[in-house]
C-alpha cells in the first residue's frame, strides 16, 4: 500500500450525537426538497426556490457529515465539492421571499445574476478539483484530523485557486449580509400589501417570509460566531446542526398545514375536480374577479367566478388558497376595499355615507364592510377618511 493509502486508512471514523443529528438533518432536507419540488404548483416559484434552498443546504450538510465522521476518506476526490452551493443559499432565500411578496417572476438574465457568484467561485476552484488526491488529503486532514501527518505532493503542484478558496467563509458571510439586507428591504417595502390570513390559515405569506428573514439572521449570526472561534472547517459541524433544526421545524410547519388536518379532507372537498384545468392561474381568475361589474354585484360569489371560467368551484377555491394564503371571500373583498378607498377619497362620492359607499362596492351590510376594510387596511373606513383629510 502506498504512503497516501496508509495515511487515508488511518483516518478514524467517529460517530456521536452530533453526527446522528447532522445526518438526520441532511436526510430530512433531501426528502423534503423532493416532496416540495414534486408537489408544489408549477406557478408557485416561491416554493420552487425554497425547495432548491433546502436541497443546497442538505447537500452541504451531507458533505460536512462525511468530513466530520471520517467517511470522507472513501470519497476524498469529492472533498469541498459543495462549496459553490453555499453561495446559492442566501440568493435562493431572497428569491423565494421576492416572488412570494411581489408575485412577479424574474427574467432569466436576472436570475443568472444572482447565481453568478456561485458559478464564478466554482470556476475559480477548477484548479483544486483537478488536483491529485494527495493535495485533497492534506486539505481535509488539516481541517479535521490535525494529528495525522501531511503527505508529499507531486513536484510543480500549484495553489493559485487558494487565493479565493482561503476567503470562502468571508464570501459566504458577505452573501448572507447582502441578501439579508435585500430580503428585509423587499419584505419591509411591501409588508402593507400582505393583509391578514384567512381563518384557519396559520402560515400566511407574511409569516412564511418572516420565517425566512429570521432564518437569514440566525444563519448569519451562527456563521460569524463559528468563523471567529474556529479556523478552517473544524467548526462546520456546529453550523450544520442548525440544518436539523431547520428541517424539523419546516416539516412541522408543512405538515401542520396539510389537508390531513383539515375537515375538508374528510369531506373530499377537492376530490371532484381531478387533473383537469391545469392551465388555470391566478392572473386568469383576477381578470374575472377584478372587474368592477363582477365584484360590486351583491351576488358575486365563488360559484359565479367558477362559472365564468367554466371550471369547478373547488378548483377556484384551491387556486386562491394556494396563491394568496386566504379564501375566495378575502380575495373578492380585497378588490371591493380598494374601490371603496378610491370612492372615500373622491369628491364625486362625498354625498354618500360610509355605509352607502360600502354597499356601492358590493358589501351587503355596514358590519361586513367595516370588518373587511379593517382586515385589509388595518383601520376602519372612518379612520381612513380622517387620515386622508389630514394628509
C-alpha positions as CSV (number, residue, x, y, z in Angstrom):
1,X,0.0,0.0,0.0
2,X,1.3,3.5,-0.8
3,X,2.1,6.1,1.8
4,X,-1.0,8.1,0.9
5,X,-3.2,4.9,1.1
6,X,-1.8,4.1,4.5
7,X,-2.5,7.6,5.8
8,X,-6.0,7.6,4.4
9,X,-6.6,4.3,6.2
10,X,-5.5,5.9,9.5
11,X,-8.3,8.5,9.3
12,X,-10.6,7.4,12.2
13,X,-14.4,7.0,11.9
14,X,-16.3,8.8,14.7
15,X,-20.0,8.7,15.5
16,X,-21.8,10.6,18.2
17,X,-25.0,12.5,18.8
18,X,-23.7,15.4,16.7
19,X,-23.1,13.1,13.7
20,X,-26.5,11.5,14.0
21,X,-28.3,14.8,14.1
22,X,-26.3,16.2,11.2
23,X,-27.1,13.1,9.1
24,X,-30.8,13.2,10.0
25,X,-31.0,16.9,9.1
26,X,-29.4,16.2,5.7
27,X,-31.7,13.2,5.0
28,X,-34.9,15.0,6.1
29,X,-33.8,18.0,3.9
30,X,-33.3,16.0,0.8
31,X,-36.6,14.2,1.3
32,X,-38.4,17.5,1.9
33,X,-36.9,19.2,-1.1
34,X,-38.0,16.3,-3.3
35,X,-41.6,16.4,-1.9
36,X,-41.9,20.2,-2.4
37,X,-40.4,20.1,-5.9
38,X,-42.8,17.3,-6.9
39,X,-45.9,18.6,-5.2
40,X,-45.6,22.4,-5.5
41,X,-47.8,24.1,-8.2
42,X,-45.6,25.0,-11.1
43,X,-46.7,28.6,-11.0
44,X,-45.6,28.9,-7.3
45,X,-42.0,29.8,-7.9
46,X,-41.5,30.8,-4.3
47,X,-41.8,27.1,-3.3
48,X,-39.5,26.1,-6.1
49,X,-36.8,28.4,-4.9
50,X,-37.4,27.2,-1.4
51,X,-37.0,23.6,-2.5
52,X,-33.7,24.5,-4.2
53,X,-32.6,26.2,-1.0
54,X,-33.4,23.1,1.1
55,X,-31.6,20.9,-1.4
56,X,-28.4,23.1,-1.3
57,X,-28.4,23.2,2.5
58,X,-28.9,19.4,2.7
59,X,-26.1,18.6,0.2
60,X,-23.7,20.9,2.0
61,X,-24.7,19.3,5.3
62,X,-24.1,15.8,3.9
63,X,-20.6,16.9,2.8
64,X,-19.9,18.1,6.3
65,X,-21.2,14.9,7.8
66,X,-18.8,12.9,5.7
67,X,-15.9,15.2,6.7
68,X,-16.8,15.2,10.4
69,X,-17.3,11.4,10.7
70,X,-14.2,10.5,8.6
71,X,-16.3,8.8,5.9
72,X,-14.9,11.4,3.5
73,X,-11.8,9.2,3.2
74,X,-13.9,6.9,1.0
75,X,-14.8,9.8,-1.3
76,X,-11.8,12.1,-0.9
77,X,-11.8,13.1,-4.6
78,X,-15.1,15.0,-3.8
79,X,-13.8,16.9,-0.8
80,X,-15.1,20.5,-0.8
81,X,-17.1,19.9,-3.9
82,X,-20.2,21.5,-2.4
83,X,-18.6,24.8,-1.5
84,X,-20.1,26.6,-4.5
85,X,-23.6,25.5,-3.3
86,X,-23.1,27.5,-0.1
87,X,-23.1,30.7,-2.2
88,X,-26.5,29.8,-3.6
89,X,-28.2,29.5,-0.2
90,X,-28.8,33.2,0.6
91,X,-29.8,34.2,-3.0
92,X,-32.4,31.3,-3.1
93,X,-33.9,32.5,0.2
94,X,-34.2,36.0,-1.2
95,X,-35.7,34.8,-4.5
96,X,-38.3,32.8,-2.5
97,X,-39.3,35.8,-0.5
98,X,-39.3,38.1,-3.5
99,X,-41.7,36.0,-5.6
100,X,-43.9,35.4,-2.5
101,X,-44.2,39.1,-1.9
102,X,-44.3,40.5,-5.4
103,X,-45.7,37.6,-7.4
104,X,-43.6,38.7,-10.4
105,X,-41.1,36.2,-12.0
106,X,-37.6,37.4,-12.7
107,X,-36.2,37.3,-16.2
108,X,-33.5,34.6,-16.8
109,X,-30.7,37.1,-17.0
110,X,-31.6,38.5,-13.6
111,X,-31.8,35.0,-12.1
112,X,-28.3,34.2,-13.5
113,X,-27.0,37.4,-11.9
114,X,-28.0,36.1,-8.5
115,X,-26.3,32.7,-9.1
116,X,-23.3,34.2,-10.8
117,X,-21.1,34.3,-7.6
118,X,-21.6,30.6,-7.1
119,X,-20.8,29.9,-10.7
120,X,-17.7,32.1,-10.7
121,X,-16.5,30.5,-7.4
122,X,-16.9,27.1,-8.9
123,X,-14.9,28.1,-12.0
124,X,-12.1,29.6,-9.8
125,X,-11.8,26.2,-8.0
126,X,-11.2,24.1,-11.1
127,X,-7.6,24.0,-10.1
128,X,-8.4,22.4,-6.8
129,X,-10.9,19.9,-8.2
130,X,-8.3,18.6,-10.7
131,X,-5.5,18.3,-8.0
132,X,-4.1,14.9,-7.2
133,X,-5.6,13.1,-4.2
134,X,-2.6,13.9,-2.0
135,X,-3.5,17.7,-2.1
136,X,-7.1,16.9,-1.1
137,X,-5.9,14.6,1.7
138,X,-3.7,17.4,3.1
139,X,-6.6,19.9,2.9
140,X,-9.0,17.5,4.5
141,X,-6.8,16.3,7.3
142,X,-5.6,19.8,8.1
143,X,-9.1,20.9,8.9
144,X,-10.4,17.8,10.7
145,X,-7.5,15.5,11.8
146,X,-4.6,17.7,12.6
147,X,-2.7,14.9,14.4
148,X,-2.2,12.9,11.2
149,X,1.0,13.7,9.1
150,X,0.9,15.5,5.8
151,X,1.8,13.6,2.7
152,X,4.2,14.7,0.0
153,X,2.6,16.2,-3.2
154,X,3.9,16.0,-6.7
155,X,6.6,18.4,-7.8
156,X,5.3,21.5,-9.5
157,X,1.9,21.5,-7.7
158,X,0.4,25.0,-7.8
159,X,-2.1,26.5,-5.4
160,X,-3.4,29.5,-7.3
161,X,-7.0,28.5,-6.5
162,X,-6.2,29.1,-2.8
163,X,-6.3,32.9,-3.3
164,X,-10.1,32.7,-3.4
165,X,-10.6,29.4,-1.6
166,X,-9.0,30.8,1.6
167,X,-11.6,33.6,1.6
168,X,-14.6,31.4,1.0
169,X,-16.0,31.8,4.5
170,X,-15.9,35.6,4.3
171,X,-17.5,35.5,0.8
172,X,-20.3,33.4,2.4
173,X,-20.7,36.0,5.2
174,X,-20.8,38.8,2.6
175,X,-23.5,36.9,0.7
176,X,-25.7,36.4,3.8
177,X,-25.3,40.0,4.9
178,X,-26.1,41.5,1.4
179,X,-29.0,39.2,0.7
180,X,-30.3,39.6,4.3
181,X,-30.5,43.4,3.7
182,X,-32.1,43.0,0.3
183,X,-34.6,40.5,1.6
184,X,-35.6,42.7,4.6
185,X,-36.0,45.7,2.3
186,X,-38.2,43.7,-0.1
187,X,-40.3,42.5,2.8
188,X,-40.5,45.8,4.6
189,X,-41.4,47.8,1.5
190,X,-44.3,45.5,0.7
191,X,-45.5,44.4,4.1
192,X,-48.7,46.5,4.0
193,X,-49.9,44.6,0.9
194,X,-49.9,41.2,2.8
195,X,-53.3,41.7,4.5
196,X,-54.5,39.2,7.1
197,X,-54.6,35.5,6.7
198,X,-58.0,33.8,6.3
199,X,-59.4,32.0,9.3
200,X,-57.8,28.6,9.7
201,X,-54.7,29.6,7.7
202,X,-51.7,29.5,10.2
203,X,-48.9,30.1,7.7
204,X,-49.6,33.1,5.6
205,X,-47.1,34.6,3.2
206,X,-46.4,37.3,5.8
207,X,-45.4,34.6,8.4
208,X,-43.6,32.5,5.9
209,X,-41.4,35.4,4.6
210,X,-40.9,36.5,8.2
211,X,-39.7,32.9,9.0
212,X,-37.1,33.2,6.1
213,X,-35.9,36.6,7.4
214,X,-35.4,35.3,10.9
215,X,-33.6,32.2,9.4
216,X,-31.2,34.5,7.4
217,X,-30.3,36.4,10.6
218,X,-29.8,33.2,12.7
219,X,-27.6,31.6,10.0
220,X,-25.5,34.8,9.6
221,X,-25.0,35.1,13.4
222,X,-24.0,31.4,13.7
223,X,-21.6,31.7,10.7
224,X,-20.0,34.7,12.3
225,X,-19.6,33.0,15.7
226,X,-18.1,29.8,14.2
227,X,-15.8,31.6,11.9
228,X,-14.4,33.8,14.6
229,X,-13.8,30.9,17.0
230,X,-12.7,28.1,14.6
231,X,-10.1,28.0,11.9
232,X,-10.5,26.2,8.6
233,X,-13.6,23.9,8.6
234,X,-13.2,22.5,12.0
235,X,-16.4,24.2,13.4
236,X,-18.7,23.5,10.4
237,X,-20.5,20.7,12.2
238,X,-21.9,23.2,14.6
239,X,-23.3,25.2,11.7
240,X,-24.9,22.0,10.1
241,X,-26.6,21.2,13.4
242,X,-28.8,24.1,12.5
243,X,-29.9,22.1,9.4
244,X,-31.5,19.6,11.7
245,X,-33.5,22.3,13.5
246,X,-34.5,24.0,10.2
247,X,-35.7,20.8,8.6
248,X,-37.5,19.6,11.7
249,X,-39.3,22.9,12.1
250,X,-40.1,23.2,8.3
251,X,-41.6,19.7,8.3
252,X,-43.7,20.5,11.3
253,X,-44.9,23.7,9.6
254,X,-45.7,21.9,6.3
255,X,-47.4,19.0,8.0
256,X,-49.5,21.3,10.2
257,X,-50.9,23.0,7.0
258,X,-51.6,19.6,5.4
259,X,-55.1,18.7,4.3
260,X,-54.9,15.7,6.6
261,X,-55.7,18.1,9.5
262,X,-58.5,19.9,7.7
263,X,-62.1,19.0,7.9
264,X,-62.4,19.5,4.1
265,X,-60.2,16.4,3.6
266,X,-62.8,14.3,5.4
267,X,-65.5,15.7,3.1
268,X,-63.4,15.1,-0.1
269,X,-64.0,18.7,-1.0
270,X,-61.3,18.8,-3.6
271,X,-61.6,15.2,-4.9
272,X,-64.2,16.1,-7.5
273,X,-62.0,18.0,-9.9
274,X,-59.4,15.6,-10.9
275,X,-56.5,16.7,-13.1
276,X,-58.4,19.0,-15.4
277,X,-57.9,22.7,-16.0
278,X,-54.1,22.7,-15.2
279,X,-53.6,25.8,-17.3
280,X,-55.7,27.9,-14.8
281,X,-53.6,30.5,-13.0
282,X,-54.3,33.4,-10.6
283,X,-54.0,36.0,-13.4
284,X,-56.9,34.5,-15.3
285,X,-59.0,34.5,-12.2
286,X,-58.0,38.0,-11.4
287,X,-59.2,39.2,-14.8
288,X,-62.7,38.0,-13.9
289,X,-62.8,39.0,-10.2
290,X,-61.2,42.4,-10.5
291,X,-63.8,43.6,-13.0
292,X,-66.0,46.1,-11.1
293,X,-69.1,44.7,-12.8
294,X,-68.3,41.4,-11.1
295,X,-67.1,42.3,-7.6
296,X,-69.6,45.2,-7.0
297,X,-72.5,42.9,-7.5
298,X,-74.1,41.8,-4.2
299,X,-74.4,38.3,-5.6
300,X,-70.8,38.0,-6.6
301,X,-69.6,34.6,-5.4
302,X,-67.1,31.7,-5.8
303,X,-69.7,29.8,-8.0
304,X,-70.1,32.9,-10.2
305,X,-66.3,33.1,-10.8
306,X,-66.2,29.4,-11.5
307,X,-69.0,29.6,-14.0
308,X,-67.3,32.5,-15.8
309,X,-64.1,30.3,-16.1
310,X,-66.2,27.2,-16.9
311,X,-64.5,25.1,-14.2
312,X,-65.4,23.6,-10.9
313,X,-65.7,25.9,-7.9
314,X,-63.4,23.7,-5.8
315,X,-60.6,24.4,-8.3
316,X,-61.0,28.2,-7.9
317,X,-61.1,27.8,-4.1
318,X,-57.9,25.8,-4.1
319,X,-56.2,28.2,-6.5
320,X,-57.0,31.2,-4.3
321,X,-55.8,29.5,-1.2
322,X,-52.5,28.4,-2.7
323,X,-51.9,31.7,-4.5
324,X,-52.9,34.2,-1.7
325,X,-53.0,32.3,1.6
326,X,-56.6,33.4,2.0
327,X,-60.0,32.2,0.9
328,X,-62.1,33.5,-2.1
329,X,-64.2,35.9,0.0
330,X,-61.0,37.6,1.3
331,X,-59.7,37.8,-2.3
332,X,-63.0,39.3,-3.5
333,X,-63.3,41.8,-0.7
334,X,-59.7,43.0,-1.4
335,X,-61.0,44.5,-4.7
336,X,-64.1,45.9,-3.0
337,X,-62.0,47.6,-0.3
338,X,-59.6,49.1,-2.9
339,X,-62.5,50.6,-4.8
340,X,-64.1,51.8,-1.6
341,X,-60.8,53.6,-0.7
342,X,-60.9,55.4,-4.1
343,X,-64.5,56.4,-3.5
344,X,-63.9,57.6,0.0
345,X,-61.2,59.9,-1.3
346,X,-63.2,61.1,-4.3
347,X,-65.3,64.2,-4.3
348,X,-67.7,62.5,-6.7
349,X,-69.0,60.4,-3.8
350,X,-68.8,62.9,-0.9
351,X,-72.6,63.0,-0.8
352,X,-72.7,59.3,0.2
353,X,-72.4,57.9,3.7
354,X,-69.7,55.4,4.5
355,X,-72.4,52.7,4.6
356,X,-73.7,53.7,1.2
357,X,-70.2,53.5,-0.3
358,X,-69.8,50.1,1.2
359,X,-72.9,48.9,-0.5
360,X,-71.9,50.6,-3.7
361,X,-68.8,48.4,-3.9
362,X,-70.7,45.1,-3.2
363,X,-71.0,44.8,0.6
364,X,-74.4,43.7,1.8
365,X,-74.1,45.4,5.3
366,X,-72.2,48.0,7.2
367,X,-70.7,45.5,9.5
368,X,-69.4,43.3,6.7
369,X,-67.9,46.4,5.1
370,X,-66.2,47.5,8.3
371,X,-64.9,44.1,9.1
372,X,-63.4,43.6,5.6
373,X,-62.0,47.1,5.5
374,X,-60.2,46.7,8.8
375,X,-58.8,43.3,7.7
376,X,-57.3,44.6,4.5
377,X,-56.3,48.1,5.6
378,X,-55.7,47.7,9.3
379,X,-58.1,50.5,10.2
380,X,-61.8,51.4,9.9
381,X,-63.2,53.4,6.9
382,X,-63.7,56.4,9.2
383,X,-60.1,56.3,10.3
384,X,-59.1,56.0,6.7
385,X,-61.1,59.2,5.8
386,X,-59.6,61.1,8.7
387,X,-56.1,60.2,7.6
388,X,-56.9,61.2,4.0
389,X,-58.3,64.5,5.1
390,X,-55.3,65.4,7.1
391,X,-52.8,64.4,4.5
